[in-house]
Amino acid sequence: MDIKSLETCPYSSKTLGDILAKIQKAVDDLSLKQYSNLARWVQHIDLEVEKRLAMRLEAGIAAWTACLEGRVDNEDNDTDSEVKLTHKLGGDPEVQFQLF
């Protein structure tokens, strides 16, 4: 399922929304087929999605805080990690200042 991709996808509302829509479609399809224990399975899926979205949100807050404070966010991929990230967890925020 697409739950794992929530950890490594680009940090954008469109991408995250597309993944969540795919997950919802899979759940809807299983519901139409009247699978047993679907409620228990959906509860597990909900917790997994929540965990991954919370992780991305925390990383996003940290990235935006670093950006707004003018710090370089060195969110390098952990060399001990099994999964190498193709996108930063918190995105790559950029603020453009305009002088009046």
Jmol script that loads the backbone (N, CA, C; Angstrom):
load data "model"
ATOM      1  N   MET A   1       0.842  -1.174   0.000  1.00  0.00           N
ATOM      2  CA  MET A   1       0.000   0.000   0.000  1.00  0.00           C
ATOM      3  C   MET A   1       0.890   1.241   0.000  1.00  0.00           C
ATOM      4  N   ASP A   2       0.321   2.370  -0.200  1.00  0.00           N
ATOM      5  CA  ASP A   2       1.047   3.623  -0.352  1.00  0.00           C
ATOM      6  C   ASP A   2       1.440   4.285   0.970  1.00  0.00           C
ATOM      7  N   ILE A   3       1.189   3.659   2.070  1.00  0.00           N
ATOM      8  CA  ILE A   3       1.467   4.275   3.364  1.00  0.00           C
ATOM      9  C   ILE A   3       2.952   4.577   3.518  1.00  0.00           C
ATOM     10  N   LYS A   4       3.792   3.672   3.127  1.00  0.00           N
ATOM     11  CA  LYS A   4       5.238   3.856   3.255  1.00  0.00           C
ATOM     12  C   LYS A   4       5.716   5.057   2.443  1.00  0.00           C
ATOM     13  N   SER A   5       5.067   5.330   1.314  1.00  0.00           N
ATOM     14  CA  SER A   5       5.496   6.445   0.468  1.00  0.00           C
ATOM     15  C   SER A   5       5.244   7.802   1.127  1.00  0.00           C
ATOM     16  N   LEU A   6       4.425   7.849   2.171  1.00  0.00           N
ATOM     17  CA  LEU A   6       4.216   9.095   2.899  1.00  0.00           C
ATOM     18  C   LEU A   6       5.510   9.578   3.558  1.00  0.00           C
ATOM     19  N   GLU A   7       6.448   8.678   3.790  1.00  0.00           N
ATOM     20  CA  GLU A   7       7.712   9.030   4.437  1.00  0.00           C
ATOM     21  C   GLU A   7       8.711   9.662   3.476  1.00  0.00           C
ATOM     22  N   THR A   8       8.607   9.347   2.189  1.00  0.00           N
ATOM     23  CA  THR A   8       9.655   9.749   1.258  1.00  0.00           C
ATOM     24  C   THR A   8       9.175  10.617   0.102  1.00  0.00           C
ATOM     25  N   CYS A   9       7.890  10.884   0.039  1.00  0.00           N
ATOM     26  CA  CYS A   9       7.348  11.662  -1.082  1.00  0.00           C
ATOM     27  C   CYS A   9       7.717  13.140  -0.936  1.00  0.00           C
ATOM     28  N   PRO A  10       7.570  13.908  -2.013  1.00  0.00           N
ATOM     29  CA  PRO A  10       7.791  15.348  -1.901  1.00  0.00           C
ATOM     30  C   PRO A  10       6.849  15.962  -0.864  1.00  0.00           C
ATOM     31  N   TYR A  11       7.316  17.010  -0.223  1.00  0.00           N
ATOM     32  CA  TYR A  11       6.545  17.675   0.826  1.00  0.00           C
ATOM     33  C   TYR A  11       5.621  18.692   0.165  1.00  0.00           C
ATOM     34  N   SER A  12       4.524  18.201  -0.382  1.00  0.00           N
ATOM     35  CA  SER A  12       3.553  19.095  -1.017  1.00  0.00           C
ATOM     36  C   SER A  12       2.153  18.574  -0.745  1.00  0.00           C
ATOM     37  N   SER A  13       1.215  19.502  -0.662  1.00  0.00           N
ATOM     38  CA  SER A  13      -0.162  19.100  -0.356  1.00  0.00           C
ATOM     39  C   SER A  13      -0.736  18.227  -1.467  1.00  0.00           C
ATOM     40  N   LYS A  14      -0.383  18.505  -2.711  1.00  0.00           N
ATOM     41  CA  LYS A  14      -0.894  17.704  -3.830  1.00  0.00           C
ATOM     42  C   LYS A  14      -0.413  16.263  -3.728  1.00  0.00           C
ATOM     43  N   THR A  15       0.871  16.087  -3.523  1.00  0.00           N
ATOM     44  CA  THR A  15       1.430  14.732  -3.445  1.00  0.00           C
ATOM     45  C   THR A  15       0.859  13.970  -2.263  1.00  0.00           C
ATOM     46  N   LEU A  16       0.844  14.602  -1.097  1.00  0.00           N
ATOM     47  CA  LEU A  16       0.300  13.939   0.083  1.00  0.00           C
ATOM     48  C   LEU A  16      -1.183  13.628  -0.108  1.00  0.00           C
ATOM     49  N   GLY A  17      -1.922  14.546  -0.710  1.00  0.00           N
ATOM     50  CA  GLY A  17      -3.346  14.328  -0.972  1.00  0.00           C
ATOM     51  C   GLY A  17      -3.585  13.181  -1.936  1.00  0.00           C
ATOM     52  N   ASP A  18      -2.748  13.086  -2.968  1.00  0.00           N
ATOM     53  CA  ASP A  18      -2.872  11.985  -3.931  1.00  0.00           C
ATOM     54  C   ASP A  18      -2.645  10.628  -3.262  1.00  0.00           C
ATOM     55  N   ILE A  19      -1.653  10.569  -2.398  1.00  0.00           N
ATOM     56  CA  ILE A  19      -1.359   9.313  -1.691  1.00  0.00           C
ATOM     57  C   ILE A  19      -2.510   8.940  -0.767  1.00  0.00           C
ATOM     58  N   LEU A  20      -3.021   9.925  -0.033  1.00  0.00           N
ATOM     59  CA  LEU A  20      -4.143   9.655   0.867  1.00  0.00           C
ATOM     60  C   LEU A  20      -5.385   9.229   0.089  1.00  0.00           C
ATOM     61  N   ALA A  21      -5.590   9.789  -1.091  1.00  0.00           N
ATOM     62  CA  ALA A  21      -6.727   9.397  -1.931  1.00  0.00           C
ATOM     63  C   ALA A  21      -6.587   7.943  -2.390  1.00  0.00           C
ATOM     64  N   LYS A  22      -5.371   7.514  -2.719  1.00  0.00           N
ATOM     65  CA  LYS A  22      -5.135   6.121  -3.121  1.00  0.00           C
ATOM     66  C   LYS A  22      -5.423   5.169  -1.958  1.00  0.00           C
ATOM     67  N   ILE A  23      -4.985   5.565  -0.770  1.00  0.00           N
ATOM     68  CA  ILE A  23      -5.235   4.738   0.412  1.00  0.00           C
ATOM     69  C   ILE A  23      -6.739   4.630   0.655  1.00  0.00           C
ATOM     70  N   GLN A  24      -7.434   5.762   0.567  1.00  0.00           N
ATOM     71  CA  GLN A  24      -8.882   5.753   0.775  1.00  0.00           C
ATOM     72  C   GLN A  24      -9.588   4.894  -0.261  1.00  0.00           C
ATOM     73  N   LYS A  25      -9.137   4.952  -1.509  1.00  0.00           N
ATOM     74  CA  LYS A  25      -9.741   4.135  -2.572  1.00  0.00           C
ATOM     75  C   LYS A  25      -9.562   2.649  -2.274  1.00  0.00           C
ATOM     76  N   ALA A  26      -8.379   2.277  -1.785  1.00  0.00           N
ATOM     77  CA  ALA A  26      -8.136   0.875  -1.435  1.00  0.00           C
ATOM     78  C   ALA A  26      -9.077   0.430  -0.321  1.00  0.00           C
ATOM     79  N   VAL A  27      -9.259   1.273   0.679  1.00  0.00           N
ATOM     80  CA  VAL A  27     -10.169   0.948   1.784  1.00  0.00           C
ATOM     81  C   VAL A  27     -11.604   0.838   1.268  1.00  0.00           C
ATOM     82  N   ASP A  28     -12.006   1.774   0.398  1.00  0.00           N
ATOM     83  CA  ASP A  28     -13.355   1.733  -0.170  1.00  0.00           C
ATOM     84  C   ASP A  28     -13.586   0.457  -0.970  1.00  0.00           C
ATOM     85  N   ASP A  29     -12.596   0.054  -1.753  1.00  0.00           N
ATOM     86  CA  ASP A  29     -12.712  -1.175  -2.541  1.00  0.00           C
ATOM     87  C   ASP A  29     -12.883  -2.396  -1.644  1.00  0.00           C
ATOM     88  N   LEU A  30     -12.118  -2.445  -0.566  1.00  0.00           N
ATOM     89  CA  LEU A  30     -12.244  -3.566   0.370  1.00  0.00           C
ATOM     90  C   LEU A  30     -13.607  -3.553   1.057  1.00  0.00           C
ATOM     91  N   SER A  31     -14.095  -2.366   1.341  1.00  0.00           N
ATOM     92  CA  SER A  31     -15.403  -2.245   1.974  1.00  0.00           C
ATOM     93  C   SER A  31     -16.506  -2.744   1.041  1.00  0.00           C
ATOM     94  N   LEU A  32     -16.410  -2.403  -0.232  1.00  0.00           N
ATOM     95  CA  LEU A  32     -17.407  -2.870  -1.199  1.00  0.00           C
ATOM     96  C   LEU A  32     -17.415  -4.388  -1.319  1.00  0.00           C
ATOM     97  N   LYS A  33     -16.259  -4.992  -1.107  1.00  0.00           N
ATOM     98  CA  LYS A  33     -16.161  -6.452  -1.183  1.00  0.00           C
ATOM     99  C   LYS A  33     -16.494  -7.110   0.142  1.00  0.00           C
ATOM    100  N   GLN A  34     -16.846  -6.311   1.131  1.00  0.00           N
ATOM    101  CA  GLN A  34     -17.287  -6.756   2.449  1.00  0.00           C
ATOM    102  C   GLN A  34     -16.287  -7.694   3.134  1.00  0.00           C
ATOM    103  N   TYR A  35     -15.037  -7.271   3.163  1.00  0.00           N
ATOM    104  CA  TYR A  35     -14.021  -8.060   3.853  1.00  0.00           C
ATOM    105  C   TYR A  35     -14.295  -8.065   5.350  1.00  0.00           C
ATOM    106  N   SER A  36     -14.036  -9.204   5.976  1.00  0.00           N
ATOM    107  CA  SER A  36     -14.225  -9.292   7.417  1.00  0.00           C
ATOM    108  C   SER A  36     -13.051  -8.594   8.115  1.00  0.00           C
ATOM    109  N   ASN A  37     -13.285  -8.154   9.316  1.00  0.00           N
ATOM    110  CA  ASN A  37     -12.287  -7.465  10.137  1.00  0.00           C
ATOM    111  C   ASN A  37     -11.760  -6.187   9.494  1.00  0.00           C
ATOM    112  N   LEU A  38     -12.525  -5.615   8.573  1.00  0.00           N
ATOM    113  CA  LEU A  38     -12.090  -4.396   7.899  1.00  0.00           C
ATOM    114  C   LEU A  38     -11.940  -3.235   8.889  1.00  0.00           C
ATOM    115  N   ALA A  39     -12.843  -3.137   9.838  1.00  0.00           N
ATOM    116  CA  ALA A  39     -12.779  -2.033  10.804  1.00  0.00           C
ATOM    117  C   ALA A  39     -11.476  -2.063  11.590  1.00  0.00           C
ATOM    118  N   ARG A  40     -11.049  -3.231  12.016  1.00  0.00           N
ATOM    119  CA  ARG A  40      -9.805  -3.373  12.772  1.00  0.00           C
ATOM    120  C   ARG A  40      -8.608  -3.009  11.887  1.00  0.00           C
ATOM    121  N   TRP A  41      -8.643  -3.460  10.645  1.00  0.00           N
ATOM    122  CA  TRP A  41      -7.558  -3.175   9.712  1.00  0.00           C
ATOM    123  C   TRP A  41      -7.494  -1.675   9.412  1.00  0.00           C
ATOM    124  N   VAL A  42      -8.635  -1.040   9.205  1.00  0.00           N
ATOM    125  CA  VAL A  42      -8.684   0.396   8.931  1.00  0.00           C
ATOM    126  C   VAL A  42      -8.163   1.184  10.131  1.00  0.00           C
ATOM    127  N   GLN A  43      -8.480   0.744  11.314  1.00  0.00           N
ATOM    128  CA  GLN A  43      -7.972   1.408  12.517  1.00  0.00           C
ATOM    129  C   GLN A  43      -6.440   1.365  12.540  1.00  0.00           C
ATOM    130  N   HIS A  44      -5.867   0.231  12.174  1.00  0.00           N
ATOM    131  CA  HIS A  44      -4.406   0.093  12.101  1.00  0.00           C
ATOM    132  C   HIS A  44      -3.843   1.020  11.025  1.00  0.00           C
ATOM    133  N   ILE A  45      -4.481   1.061   9.872  1.00  0.00           N
ATOM    134  CA  ILE A  45      -4.040   1.931   8.775  1.00  0.00           C
ATOM    135  C   ILE A  45      -4.092   3.395   9.214  1.00  0.00           C
ATOM    136  N   ASP A  46      -5.174   3.782   9.884  1.00  0.00           N
ATOM    137  CA  ASP A  46      -5.308   5.157  10.374  1.00  0.00           C
ATOM    138  C   ASP A  46      -4.147   5.547  11.289  1.00  0.00           C
ATOM    139  N   LEU A  47      -3.772   4.642  12.194  1.00  0.00           N
ATOM    140  CA  LEU A  47      -2.671   4.927  13.110  1.00  0.00           C
ATOM    141  C   LEU A  47      -1.344   5.071  12.358  1.00  0.00           C
ATOM    142  N   GLU A  48      -1.118   4.216  11.366  1.00  0.00           N
ATOM    143  CA  GLU A  48       0.112   4.281  10.579  1.00  0.00           C
ATOM    144  C   GLU A  48       0.187   5.576   9.777  1.00  0.00           C
ATOM    145  N   VAL A  49      -0.918   5.964   9.165  1.00  0.00           N
ATOM    146  CA  VAL A  49      -0.960   7.215   8.394  1.00  0.00           C
ATOM    147  C   VAL A  49      -0.727   8.395   9.333  1.00  0.00           C
ATOM    148  N   GLU A  50      -1.405   8.391  10.478  1.00  0.00           N
ATOM    149  CA  GLU A  50      -1.253   9.473  11.451  1.00  0.00           C
ATOM    150  C   GLU A  50       0.193   9.601  11.899  1.00  0.00           C
ATOM    151  N   LYS A  51       0.849   8.475  12.181  1.00  0.00           N
ATOM    152  CA  LYS A  51       2.241   8.481  12.635  1.00  0.00           C
ATOM    153  C   LYS A  51       3.153   9.115  11.582  1.00  0.00           C
ATOM    154  N   ARG A  52       2.960   8.744  10.328  1.00  0.00           N
ATOM    155  CA  ARG A  52       3.816   9.263   9.262  1.00  0.00           C
ATOM    156  C   ARG A  52       3.541  10.735   8.963  1.00  0.00           C
ATOM    157  N   LEU A  53       2.274  11.134   8.995  1.00  0.00           N
ATOM    158  CA  LEU A  53       1.951  12.543   8.758  1.00  0.00           C
ATOM    159  C   LEU A  53       2.456  13.417   9.912  1.00  0.00           C
ATOM    160  N   ALA A  54       2.373  12.920  11.137  1.00  0.00           N
ATOM    161  CA  ALA A  54       2.885  13.674  12.283  1.00  0.00           C
ATOM    162  C   ALA A  54       4.393  13.860  12.163  1.00  0.00           C
ATOM    163  N   MET A  55       5.093  12.821  11.725  1.00  0.00           N
ATOM    164  CA  MET A  55       6.540  12.907  11.533  1.00  0.00           C
ATOM    165  C   MET A  55       6.872  13.976  10.491  1.00  0.00           C
ATOM    166  N   ARG A  56       6.117  13.980   9.373  1.00  0.00           N
ATOM    167  CA  ARG A  56       6.358  14.968   8.322  1.00  0.00           C
ATOM    168  C   ARG A  56       6.041  16.376   8.808  1.00  0.00           C
ATOM    169  N   LEU A  57       4.968  16.521   9.589  1.00  0.00           N
ATOM    170  CA  LEU A  57       4.595  17.827  10.120  1.00  0.00           C
ATOM    171  C   LEU A  57       5.675  18.365  11.050  1.00  0.00           C
ATOM    172  N   GLU A  58       6.172  17.530  11.946  1.00  0.00           N
ATOM    173  CA  GLU A  58       7.239  17.951  12.851  1.00  0.00           C
ATOM    174  C   GLU A  58       8.479  18.385  12.066  1.00  0.00           C
ATOM    175  N   ALA A  59       8.821  17.632  11.038  1.00  0.00           N
ATOM    176  CA  ALA A  59       9.973  17.980  10.211  1.00  0.00           C
ATOM    177  C   ALA A  59       9.719  19.285   9.453  1.00  0.00           C
ATOM    178  N   GLY A  60       8.486  19.479   8.997  1.00  0.00           N
ATOM    179  CA  GLY A  60       8.142  20.718   8.303  1.00  0.00           C
ATOM    180  C   GLY A  60       8.248  21.929   9.216  1.00  0.00           C
ATOM    181  N   ILE A  61       7.772  21.795  10.432  1.00  0.00           N
ATOM    182  CA  ILE A  61       7.866  22.891  11.400  1.00  0.00           C
ATOM    183  C   ILE A  61       9.326  23.221  11.681  1.00  0.00           C
ATOM    184  N   ALA A  62      10.143  22.197  11.849  1.00  0.00           N
ATOM    185  CA  ALA A  62      11.570  22.412  12.102  1.00  0.00           C
ATOM    186  C   ALA A  62      12.244  23.083  10.898  1.00  0.00           C
ATOM    187  N   ALA A  63      11.895  22.656   9.697  1.00  0.00           N
ATOM    188  CA  ALA A  63      12.497  23.230   8.490  1.00  0.00           C
ATOM    189  C   ALA A  63      12.100  24.691   8.324  1.00  0.00           C
ATOM    190  N   TRP A  64      10.805  25.000   8.559  1.00  0.00           N
ATOM    191  CA  TRP A  64      10.355  26.384   8.428  1.00  0.00           C
ATOM    192  C   TRP A  64      10.947  27.262   9.527  1.00  0.00           C
ATOM    193  N   THR A  65      11.066  26.730  10.726  1.00  0.00           N
ATOM    194  CA  THR A  65      11.678  27.490  11.813  1.00  0.00           C
ATOM    195  C   THR A  65      13.120  27.834  11.475  1.00  0.00           C
ATOM    196  N   ALA A  66      13.857  26.847  10.990  1.00  0.00           N
ATOM    197  CA  ALA A  66      15.254  27.084  10.608  1.00  0.00           C
ATOM    198  C   ALA A  66      15.337  28.114   9.483  1.00  0.00           C
ATOM    199  N   CYS A  67      14.465  28.026   8.518  1.00  0.00           N
ATOM    200  CA  CYS A  67      14.453  28.958   7.393  1.00  0.00           C
ATOM    201  C   CYS A  67      14.161  30.381   7.868  1.00  0.00           C
ATOM    202  N   LEU A  68      13.139  30.529   8.692  1.00  0.00           N
ATOM    203  CA  LEU A  68      12.754  31.858   9.159  1.00  0.00           C
ATOM    204  C   LEU A  68      13.791  32.471  10.090  1.00  0.00           C
ATOM    205  N   GLU A  69      14.543  31.630  10.782  1.00  0.00           N
ATOM    206  CA  GLU A  69      15.604  32.126  11.657  1.00  0.00           C
ATOM    207  C   GLU A  69      16.914  32.334  10.905  1.00  0.00           C
ATOM    208  N   GLY A  70      16.921  32.004   9.621  1.00  0.00           N
ATOM    209  CA  GLY A  70      18.120  32.193   8.805  1.00  0.00           C
ATOM    210  C   GLY A  70      19.176  31.120   8.989  1.00  0.00           C
ATOM    211  N   ARG A  71      18.792  30.026   9.598  1.00  0.00           N
ATOM    212  CA  ARG A  71      19.736  28.911   9.782  1.00  0.00           C
ATOM    213  C   ARG A  71      19.642  27.968   8.597  1.00  0.00           C
ATOM    214  N   VAL A  72      20.735  27.326   8.304  1.00  0.00           N
ATOM    215  CA  VAL A  72      20.723  26.287   7.284  1.00  0.00           C
ATOM    216  C   VAL A  72      20.271  25.009   7.949  1.00  0.00           C
ATOM    217  N   ASP A  73      19.229  24.404   7.407  1.00  0.00           N
ATOM    218  CA  ASP A  73      18.707  23.163   7.974  1.00  0.00           C
ATOM    219  C   ASP A  73      19.457  22.007   7.342  1.00  0.00           C
ATOM    220  N   ASN A  74      20.375  21.430   8.082  1.00  0.00           N
ATOM    221  CA  ASN A  74      21.169  20.312   7.570  1.00  0.00           C
ATOM    222  C   ASN A  74      20.465  18.999   7.842  1.00  0.00           C
ATOM    223  N   GLU A  75      19.349  18.804   7.224  1.00  0.00           N
ATOM    224  CA  GLU A  75      18.548  17.591   7.394  1.00  0.00           C
ATOM    225  C   GLU A  75      19.045  16.538   6.412  1.00  0.00           C
ATOM    226  N   ASP A  76      20.310  16.158   6.599  1.00  0.00           N
ATOM    227  CA  ASP A  76      20.890  15.149   5.715  1.00  0.00           C
ATOM    228  C   ASP A  76      20.281  13.803   6.008  1.00  0.00           C
ATOM    229  N   ASN A  77      20.334  12.956   5.022  1.00  0.00           N
ATOM    230  CA  ASN A  77      19.837  11.596   5.219  1.00  0.00           C
ATOM    231  C   ASN A  77      20.712  10.891   6.229  1.00  0.00           C
ATOM    232  N   ASP A  78      20.103  10.210   7.146  1.00  0.00           N
ATOM    233  CA  ASP A  78      20.810   9.457   8.169  1.00  0.00           C
ATOM    234  C   ASP A  78      21.532   8.301   7.505  1.00  0.00           C
ATOM    235  N   THR A  79      22.844   8.216   7.708  1.00  0.00           N
ATOM    236  CA  THR A  79      23.609   7.168   7.048  1.00  0.00           C
ATOM    237  C   THR A  79      23.284   5.787   7.601  1.00  0.00           C
ATOM    238  N   ASP A  80      22.725   5.726   8.804  1.00  0.00           N
ATOM    239  CA  ASP A  80      22.363   4.442   9.389  1.00  0.00           C
ATOM    240  C   ASP A  80      20.971   3.993   8.975  1.00  0.00           C
ATOM    241  N   SER A  81      20.231   4.859   8.319  1.00  0.00           N
ATOM    242  CA  SER A  81      18.854   4.563   7.945  1.00  0.00           C
ATOM    243  C   SER A  81      18.814   3.564   6.792  1.00  0.00           C
ATOM    244  N   GLU A  82      17.822   2.682   6.835  1.00  0.00           N
ATOM    245  CA  GLU A  82      17.649   1.717   5.754  1.00  0.00           C
ATOM    246  C   GLU A  82      17.129   2.385   4.486  1.00  0.00           C
ATOM    247  N   VAL A  83      16.288   3.402   4.658  1.00  0.00           N
ATOM    248  CA  VAL A  83      15.658   4.078   3.536  1.00  0.00           C
ATOM    249  C   VAL A  83      16.379   5.391   3.290  1.00  0.00           C
ATOM    250  N   LYS A  84      16.861   5.579   2.084  1.00  0.00           N
ATOM    251  CA  LYS A  84      17.477   6.841   1.715  1.00  0.00           C
ATOM    252  C   LYS A  84      16.390   7.744   1.162  1.00  0.00           C
ATOM    253  N   LEU A  85      16.254   8.911   1.754  1.00  0.00           N
ATOM    254  CA  LEU A  85      15.194   9.825   1.363  1.00  0.00           C
ATOM    255  C   LEU A  85      15.578  10.573   0.097  1.00  0.00           C
ATOM    256  N   THR A  86      14.618  10.686  -0.811  1.00  0.00           N
ATOM    257  CA  THR A  86      14.854  11.448  -2.020  1.00  0.00           C
ATOM    258  C   THR A  86      14.415  12.893  -1.829  1.00  0.00           C
ATOM    259  N   HIS A  87      13.595  13.140  -0.828  1.00  0.00           N
ATOM    260  CA  HIS A  87      13.104  14.479  -0.515  1.00  0.00           C
ATOM    261  C   HIS A  87      13.276  14.704   0.974  1.00  0.00           C
ATOM    262  N   LYS A  88      13.533  15.946   1.356  1.00  0.00           N
ATOM    263  CA  LYS A  88      13.646  16.261   2.780  1.00  0.00           C
ATOM    264  C   LYS A  88      12.300  16.042   3.455  1.00  0.00           C
ATOM    265  N   LEU A  89      12.320  15.490   4.640  1.00  0.00           N
ATOM    266  CA  LEU A  89      11.083  15.209   5.378  1.00  0.00           C
ATOM    267  C   LEU A  89      10.227  16.449   5.558  1.00  0.00           C
ATOM    268  N   GLY A  90      10.865  17.563   5.843  1.00  0.00           N
ATOM    269  CA  GLY A  90      10.132  18.798   6.098  1.00  0.00           C
ATOM    270  C   GLY A  90      10.032  19.714   4.903  1.00  0.00           C
ATOM    271  N   GLY A  91      10.370  19.205   3.747  1.00  0.00           N
ATOM    272  CA  GLY A  91      10.334  20.037   2.553  1.00  0.00           C
ATOM    273  C   GLY A  91      11.569  20.911   2.476  1.00  0.00           C
ATOM    274  N   ASP A  92      11.540  21.857   1.577  1.00  0.00           N
ATOM    275  CA  ASP A  92      12.667  22.761   1.387  1.00  0.00           C
ATOM    276  C   ASP A  92      12.119  24.188   1.358  1.00  0.00           C
ATOM    277  N   PRO A  93      11.747  24.713   2.535  1.00  0.00           N
ATOM    278  CA  PRO A  93      11.122  26.041   2.570  1.00  0.00           C
ATOM    279  C   PRO A  93      12.075  27.128   2.096  1.00  0.00           C
ATOM    280  N   GLU A  94      11.490  28.117   1.495  1.00  0.00           N
ATOM    281  CA  GLU A  94      12.269  29.242   0.998  1.00  0.00           C
ATOM    282  C   GLU A  94      11.452  30.508   1.188  1.00  0.00           C
ATOM    283  N   VAL A  95      12.075  31.506   1.784  1.00  0.00           N
ATOM    284  CA  VAL A  95      11.406  32.784   2.012  1.00  0.00           C
ATOM    285  C   VAL A  95      12.136  33.836   1.206  1.00  0.00           C
ATOM    286  N   GLN A  96      11.369  34.577   0.433  1.00  0.00           N
ATOM    287  CA  GLN A  96      11.948  35.670  -0.339  1.00  0.00           C
ATOM    288  C   GLN A  96      11.530  36.973   0.327  1.00  0.00           C
ATOM    289  N   PHE A  97      12.512  37.776   0.693  1.00  0.00           N
ATOM    290  CA  PHE A  97      12.233  39.037   1.347  1.00  0.00           C
ATOM    291  C   PHE A  97      12.197  40.136   0.307  1.00  0.00           C
ATOM    292  N   GLN A  98      11.254  41.043   0.450  1.00  0.00           N
ATOM    293  CA  GLN A  98      11.147  42.188  -0.447  1.00  0.00           C
ATOM    294  C   GLN A  98      11.402  43.462   0.349  1.00  0.00           C
ATOM    295  N   LEU A  99      12.221  44.288  -0.190  1.00  0.00           N
ATOM    296  CA  LEU A  99      12.478  45.580   0.449  1.00  0.00           C
ATOM    297  C   LEU A  99      11.541  46.604  -0.149  1.00  0.00           C
ATOM    298  N   PHE A 100      10.990  47.436   0.672  1.00  0.00           N
ATOM    299  CA  PHE A 100      10.053  48.456   0.212  1.00  0.00           C
ATOM    300  C   PHE A 100      10.768  49.731  -0.116  1.00  0.00           C
TER     301      PHE A 100
END
end "model"
wireframe off; spacefill off
backbone 0.3
color backbone group
